[in-house]
Amino acid sequence: MREYLINLVKKLTAQSSIVGTEGELEIAKIIYQELKGFDYFKKNPQNLRICDVRNDALRRKNVIAVVRGEKEKTSDTVILIGHMDTVGIEDYGNLKDYALNPDELKEKLLSKNLDEETKRDIYSEDWLFGRGIFDMKAGLAVEIGLLKFITENIKDFRGNIVFLAVADEEGNSKGVLSAVEDLLNLQKEYGFNYIAVLDTDYMAPKFTGDEKKYIYIGTVGKLLPCFYIYGRETHVGQAFEGLDANLLASEILKEVDLSFELSDVVENEASLPPISLALKDLKREYSVQTVNEAYIYLNYSTHISTPDKVMEKLKEKAYKAFNNAINKLNEEYEKYCRAAGLPFKKLPFEAKVLTFDEMYSEVKKETGGRIDEILSKKKKELLEQAVDERIYSLEIVREVHKNWSYKMPSVVLYFSPPYYPHIYVKSEDEKGERLITAIKKAVEKVKLQYDYNFEVKKFYPYISDLSYFALPGEREAIKVLTKNMPGYGEIYSLPVESIQKLNLPVANIGPFGKDAHKFTERLNITYSFEVLPELIELVIKNLFGN
């Protein structure tokens, strides 16, 4: 299988499939044609499909292949998933013409000033370089290779497989969100009982020199919580009569940015603490008026915290930051008054923190519902301008705030797209236990044959399409998200009910390589194309009780 996989991954890499480009359509055709050449699909053409990504302006496609074992009839079905798109190639600079050519790229890279580890890998015959070869065309190649092997031995195979190659993972995950509906349709059509989802997205070292091979059962989640900060403007000559929105923003950032207190720690694994992706004030021109509007949004990773819990934690942090800002202001004002010989009187500011839904409810009461008409007009303007989803959310929050009678300083918490649910696979769940056991047994067997140090972990640490195979079961958790995401259902939505119907445990068992999304992106051949296929095959067989 090794040579087949090397040739296939080079073929897939050679086709540009940068997210958001026509290349995504071309790679889908290549994968479809590769599978169409298998004898199994020649005999069962109805089991191979190329499906439209719903509501997609680029008309992108997903590829779906169904394999039904003939050893013994069963409804049990495993989903194999992988994404076809890649990030761009601009980071290759003057070598971008070679970014998709693994055979030529190695030599060209030697013209660059590289670290010793990368140079060693260039000179080694066991590494392939190229954009997307690691993330994740190697994983797709392995899945296709497994389908080839299984279909050639279909009479000896028990169980069913649905292979799913999706578009837009590097963008907004439109491919997998569309495929959720296709999977439910297949379930009805074939009477499938889905038992697990296996992804083969990339697996990388955690630090320089790390030789462990990681298998992940479950996946990290991501939220994008935002703070709209409204201060009190004033003339700089009367600085203490206002509350600088930037001061308040900085106090909030001090409380939340990289705060480990906000990390989830589960079974000796910790999610990364939140980190800011934007902190900006909204003053457009130069003047001697202080800033009265600012906003922050954060990348917030989760292992167990649901949207409602995240909102609670951040609300508490925002209150603390608000009070810190007020205390600082009063302390500095008192010092100033003492030095200037002026009477000191405590400033009139009080901490006020609320969610978008809470503010909207207040404004709706005040306006008798007229706010909905105002927002409808605003949303139409924003959609016509095709603004970024984050800006759309912010402008809706600002519009509601403009129509609110409360004009003292305040902080409004809300969410912006996207949302990636975490999936915590537990042994208490029947399907979860089945997957955990299948992987552990497979790893133990592979350890006897290969000299690798394997480690099974709970959460795939990179944002991926695996997130969309289950959602938090608590209705309140999702309700808090949708009520506090301005524009939900208009610029962004999730097939919530469909995802909850799937409700599947997930795992990522990926190829080994280095430097995903860097111009030195590369794939280790021996592990990825010899050990990995055998490991995944064993997991699948264990899941089906073979």
Helices and strands as residue ranges (DSSP letters): H 2-14, H 23-36, H 39-43, G 45-47, E 48-52, E 61-68, E 76-83, G 90-98, H 102-109, H 116-123, E 127-129, I 133-137, H 138-152, G 154-156, E 160-166, H 174-190, E 193-199, E 213-217, E 221-223, E 225-230, G 236-241, H 245-256, G 260-262, E 265-266, E 269-270, E 275-281, E 293-302, H 307-340, E 353-355, H 356-367, H 370-385, H 389-402, E 410-415, H 430-449, E 454-457, G 465-469, H 475-483, H 496-502, E 506-508, E 513-514, E 522-524, H 525-526, I 527-531, H 532-543
